[in-house]
Amino acid sequence: MAAGFILMVIILIAVIIYLYQAQNWHGPIVNFIIIVAILLTLTSIFVVYSRNPVDFSSPQGFIEFTKAYFQWWGSLVKNTKGIAGYVINQDWGVNTTSAG
């Protein structure tokens, strides 16, 4: 667990350094998109872990978490596709019965 925490801190520091240097490379819109992507990824990892707590001390636990994480993303995409299909198939015309 301590090794995972140290790795996470190192990655976080690297991202902070990158974002600090990125101010010179590209504009604030790209930095905003990067920050939102990182926050969404961390949130999704937290959601999956809270629903499927696994033991990260073994490689098998990491593999189980990875499978659960990608299954969660797959179901998210599938549900989003279903919702978008439902919205597209709705009759969005003007309702003539309420005209006064």
C-alpha positions as CSV (number, residue, x, y, z in Angstrom):
1,M,0.0,0.0,0.0
2,A,2.8,2.4,0.8
3,A,4.5,1.8,-2.6
4,G,1.2,2.6,-4.4
5,F,0.8,5.8,-2.3
6,I,4.4,6.9,-3.1
7,L,3.8,6.2,-6.8
8,M,0.6,8.2,-6.7
9,V,2.3,11.1,-5.1
10,I,5.1,11.0,-7.7
11,I,2.6,11.0,-10.5
12,L,0.7,13.9,-8.9
13,I,3.9,15.9,-8.6
14,A,4.8,15.2,-12.2
15,V,1.3,16.3,-13.4
16,I,1.6,19.5,-11.3
17,I,5.1,20.2,-12.8
18,Y,3.7,19.5,-16.3
19,L,0.8,21.9,-15.8
20,Y,3.1,24.6,-14.5
21,Q,5.4,24.2,-17.5
22,A,2.4,23.9,-19.9
23,Q,1.5,27.5,-19.3
24,N,4.3,28.4,-21.6
25,W,3.5,25.7,-24.2
26,H,-0.3,26.1,-24.7
27,G,-3.1,28.2,-23.4
28,P,-5.3,27.8,-20.4
29,I,-8.1,26.0,-22.3
30,V,-5.9,23.0,-22.8
31,N,-4.8,23.0,-19.2
32,F,-8.4,23.2,-18.1
33,I,-9.3,20.1,-20.3
34,I,-6.3,18.3,-18.9
35,I,-7.4,19.0,-15.3
36,V,-11.0,18.0,-16.0
37,A,-9.8,14.7,-17.5
38,I,-7.6,14.0,-14.5
39,L,-10.4,14.8,-12.1
40,L,-12.9,12.6,-14.0
41,T,-10.4,9.8,-14.1
42,L,-9.7,10.0,-10.3
43,T,-13.4,10.2,-9.6
44,S,-14.1,7.1,-11.7
45,I,-11.3,5.2,-10.0
46,F,-12.8,6.2,-6.6
47,V,-16.3,5.1,-7.6
48,V,-15.1,1.8,-8.9
49,Y,-13.0,1.1,-5.9
50,S,-15.8,2.1,-3.4
51,R,-18.1,-0.4,-5.1
52,N,-15.4,-3.2,-5.6
53,P,-12.8,-2.9,-2.8
54,V,-9.9,-5.1,-3.7
55,D,-6.5,-5.9,-2.2
56,F,-3.8,-4.1,-4.1
57,S,-1.0,-6.0,-2.3
58,S,-1.1,-8.8,-4.9
59,P,-1.0,-8.7,-8.6
60,Q,-4.3,-10.6,-8.7
61,G,-6.0,-7.7,-6.8
62,F,-4.7,-5.2,-9.3
63,I,-6.0,-7.4,-12.2
64,E,-9.4,-7.7,-10.6
65,F,-9.6,-3.9,-10.1
66,T,-8.6,-3.3,-13.7
67,K,-11.3,-5.7,-15.0
68,A,-13.9,-4.0,-12.8
69,Y,-12.7,-0.5,-13.9
70,F,-13.0,-1.3,-17.6
71,Q,-16.3,-3.1,-17.1
72,W,-17.6,0.1,-15.4
73,W,-16.4,2.2,-18.4
74,G,-18.1,-0.3,-20.8
75,S,-21.4,0.0,-18.9
76,L,-21.1,3.8,-18.8
77,V,-20.6,3.9,-22.6
78,K,-23.4,1.4,-23.2
79,N,-25.8,3.4,-20.9
80,T,-24.9,6.7,-22.5
81,K,-25.5,5.2,-26.0
82,G,-28.9,3.9,-24.8
83,I,-29.9,7.3,-23.4
84,A,-28.7,9.2,-26.5
85,G,-30.7,6.7,-28.7
86,Y,-33.8,7.3,-26.7
87,V,-33.5,11.0,-26.9
88,I,-32.9,10.9,-30.7
89,N,-36.0,8.8,-31.2
90,Q,-38.3,11.2,-29.4
91,D,-40.8,13.3,-31.3
92,W,-39.5,16.8,-30.8
93,G,-42.2,18.5,-32.9
94,V,-44.5,21.2,-31.7
95,N,-47.4,19.9,-29.6
96,T,-50.6,21.2,-31.4
97,T,-53.0,20.1,-28.7
98,S,-51.8,22.9,-26.3
99,A,-52.1,25.7,-28.8
100,G,-54.8,28.2,-27.6
